[in-house]
Amino acid sequence: MNISYLIYNLFHNRFSFKMLKLELEASKKKTKLRDCSVVDAGKNNTVTLGEKGILNGIRFFMLGDNNHITIGNNALCRGTYQQPIFLNAAYGTSITIGDSILLANNTEIHTTDYHGIIDTNTNKVLNQGKDVVIGNRCWIGLRSIVLKGTNLPDDTIVGACSVVNRPFTETNTIVAGSPAKVVRTGVKVGDL
Ligand SMILES: CC(C)(COP(=O)(O)OP(=O)(O)OC[C@H]1O[C@@H](n2cnc3c(N)ncnc32)[C@H](O)[C@@H]1OP(=O)(O)O)[C@@H](O)C(=O)NCCC(=O)NCCS
C-alpha cells in the first residue's frame, strides 16, 4: 500500500470506506489513484480496476442498484480535482472500459439521462438507460461527453468537446462533433 496516496486522499477530504477499499485494491494491482472519489448510492455496485493504471481525478458515481464500472489495464486518466472525469452508472447499468485507454480531463460518461422522457400517447418511458462500452486503446478527448448506449470499438479517438451517443462499429477511427460522427478512418493513437 502506498501510504502517501492514502494520506493525501484523507487530507483532501475524499475519504470514504468505499474509497479506502478501492485504494487498497488498486495498490495491489500497482494502479495509482489520485484525487478520485466514489459515491455509491445503492446496493451491489462495483468498481473494478485493472493493473498498472494512472487514474487521476475520477468521480465514480453509482446511483441505484447493480451498477458496475470497470477500467482495464494500463489506463491513463488525466483528470484533476478541479477538472475531473465523471464516470456515472445508474439504475442497473455498466460502464466497461478496455485496456490502455486515455481519458482527458473534463470527460464524462453517463449511462442514464437521469430524468425520463415520456411518450404522451402511451405513457411509456422513451429513454431507458443503456450500458456504455469503450474498447481497448481508445482516447477520449478533452471535455467530451459519452452518453448512454455508446459503444466505441478498439482504437477509437474521440475529438475534443464531442457528444457521443450511439454505437460505432469500425475500429481505428476518429469520431468527433455533436453528435459525434466518423471524421477520419485508418488511424490509431501514438506518441507525438
Ligand atoms: C481528434 C483530434 C486529435 C484530431 O486531430 P487531427 O487528426 O489533426 O484532425 P483534423 O484537425 O485534421 O480534423 C479532421 C476532421 O475532423 C474534424 N474535427 C477534428 N476534431 C474535431 C472536434 N473536436 N469536433 C468536431 N470536428 C472535429 C475537423 O474539422 C476535420 O473535418 P474536415 O475534414 O471536414 O475538415 C483533434 O481534433 C482533437 O480533438 N484534439 C484534442 C486532443 C485532446 O483532447 N487532448 C487531450 C490530452 S489527453
The ligand as an SDF file (V2000), in Angstrom:
LIG
                    3D

 48 50  0  0  0  0  0  0  0  0999 V2000
   -9.4070   14.4870  -32.6660 C   0  0  0  0  0  0  0  0  0  0  0  0
   -8.1240   15.2190  -32.9770 C   0  0  0  0  0  0  0  0  0  0  0  0
   -6.9530   14.5770  -32.2060 C   0  0  0  0  0  0  0  0  0  0  0  0
   -7.9130   15.0280  -34.4850 C   0  0  0  0  0  0  0  0  0  0  0  0
   -6.8150   15.7640  -34.9280 O   0  0  0  0  0  0  0  0  0  0  0  0
   -6.3930   15.6710  -36.4830 P   0  0  0  0  0  0  0  0  0  0  0  0
   -6.1510   14.2520  -36.8850 O   0  0  0  0  0  0  0  0  0  0  0  0
   -5.2900   16.6450  -36.7060 O   0  0  0  0  0  0  0  0  0  0  0  0
   -7.7240   16.0640  -37.2280 O   0  0  0  0  0  0  0  0  0  0  0  0
   -8.0700   17.2990  -38.1890 P   0  0  0  0  0  0  0  0  0  0  0  0
   -7.9130   18.5850  -37.4620 O   0  0  0  0  0  0  0  0  0  0  0  0
   -7.3450   17.0800  -39.4800 O   0  0  0  0  0  0  0  0  0  0  0  0
   -9.6250   17.0690  -38.3960 O   0  0  0  0  0  0  0  0  0  0  0  0
  -10.1610   16.0730  -39.2510 C   0  0  0  0  0  0  0  0  0  0  0  0
  -11.6320   16.4180  -39.4360 C   0  0  0  0  0  0  0  0  0  0  0  0
  -12.3060   16.2310  -38.1840 O   0  0  0  0  0  0  0  0  0  0  0  0
  -12.8800   17.4430  -37.7280 C   0  0  0  0  0  0  0  0  0  0  0  0
  -12.6470   17.5350  -36.2890 N   0  0  0  0  0  0  0  0  0  0  0  0
  -11.4930   17.3090  -35.6320 C   0  0  0  0  0  0  0  0  0  0  0  0
  -11.6590   17.4530  -34.3080 N   0  0  0  0  0  0  0  0  0  0  0  0
  -12.9360   17.7830  -34.1310 C   0  0  0  0  0  0  0  0  0  0  0  0
  -13.7030   18.0610  -32.9780 C   0  0  0  0  0  0  0  0  0  0  0  0
  -13.1510   18.0250  -31.7680 N   0  0  0  0  0  0  0  0  0  0  0  0
  -15.0030   18.3450  -33.1540 N   0  0  0  0  0  0  0  0  0  0  0  0
  -15.5510   18.3860  -34.3760 C   0  0  0  0  0  0  0  0  0  0  0  0
  -14.8790   18.1210  -35.5110 N   0  0  0  0  0  0  0  0  0  0  0  0
  -13.5820   17.8320  -35.3880 C   0  0  0  0  0  0  0  0  0  0  0  0
  -12.1430   18.5320  -38.4770 C   0  0  0  0  0  0  0  0  0  0  0  0
  -12.9300   19.6940  -38.6030 O   0  0  0  0  0  0  0  0  0  0  0  0
  -11.8800   17.8730  -39.8130 C   0  0  0  0  0  0  0  0  0  0  0  0
  -13.0410   17.9000  -40.5790 O   0  0  0  0  0  0  0  0  0  0  0  0
  -12.9590   18.1730  -42.1910 P   0  0  0  0  0  0  0  0  0  0  0  0
  -12.1890   17.0170  -42.7400 O   0  0  0  0  0  0  0  0  0  0  0  0
  -14.4090   18.2040  -42.5890 O   0  0  0  0  0  0  0  0  0  0  0  0
  -12.2600   19.4690  -42.3460 O   0  0  0  0  0  0  0  0  0  0  0  0
   -8.1790   16.7250  -32.6110 C   0  0  0  0  0  0  0  0  0  0  0  0
   -9.0710   17.4000  -33.4940 O   0  0  0  0  0  0  0  0  0  0  0  0
   -8.6520   16.9400  -31.1790 C   0  0  0  0  0  0  0  0  0  0  0  0
   -9.8370   16.9170  -30.8670 O   0  0  0  0  0  0  0  0  0  0  0  0
   -7.6590   17.1800  -30.2950 N   0  0  0  0  0  0  0  0  0  0  0  0
   -7.8880   17.2820  -28.8530 C   0  0  0  0  0  0  0  0  0  0  0  0
   -6.9910   16.2790  -28.1760 C   0  0  0  0  0  0  0  0  0  0  0  0
   -7.2090   16.2340  -26.6990 C   0  0  0  0  0  0  0  0  0  0  0  0
   -8.3180   16.2950  -26.2050 O   0  0  0  0  0  0  0  0  0  0  0  0
   -6.1230   16.0840  -25.9680 N   0  0  0  0  0  0  0  0  0  0  0  0
   -6.1850   15.9960  -24.5300 C   0  0  0  0  0  0  0  0  0  0  0  0
   -4.9820   15.2650  -23.9500 C   0  0  0  0  0  0  0  0  0  0  0  0
   -5.4500   13.6800  -23.2720 S   0  0  0  0  0  0  0  0  0  0  0  0
  1  2  1  0
  2  3  1  0
  2  4  1  0
  2 36  1  0
  4  5  1  0
  5  6  1  0
  6  7  2  0
  6  8  1  0
  6  9  1  0
  9 10  1  0
 10 11  2  0
 10 12  1  0
 10 13  1  0
 13 14  1  0
 14 15  1  0
 15 16  1  0
 15 30  1  0
 16 17  1  0
 17 18  1  0
 17 28  1  0
 18 19  1  0
 18 27  1  0
 19 20  2  0
 20 21  1  0
 21 22  1  0
 21 27  2  0
 22 23  1  0
 22 24  2  0
 24 25  1  0
 25 26  2  0
 26 27  1  0
 28 29  1  0
 28 30  1  0
 30 31  1  0
 31 32  1  0
 32 33  2  0
 32 34  1  0
 32 35  1  0
 36 37  1  0
 36 38  1  0
 38 39  2  0
 38 40  1  0
 40 41  1  0
 41 42  1  0
 42 43  1  0
 43 44  2  0
 43 45  1  0
 45 46  1  0
 46 47  1  0
 47 48  1  0
M  END
$$$$
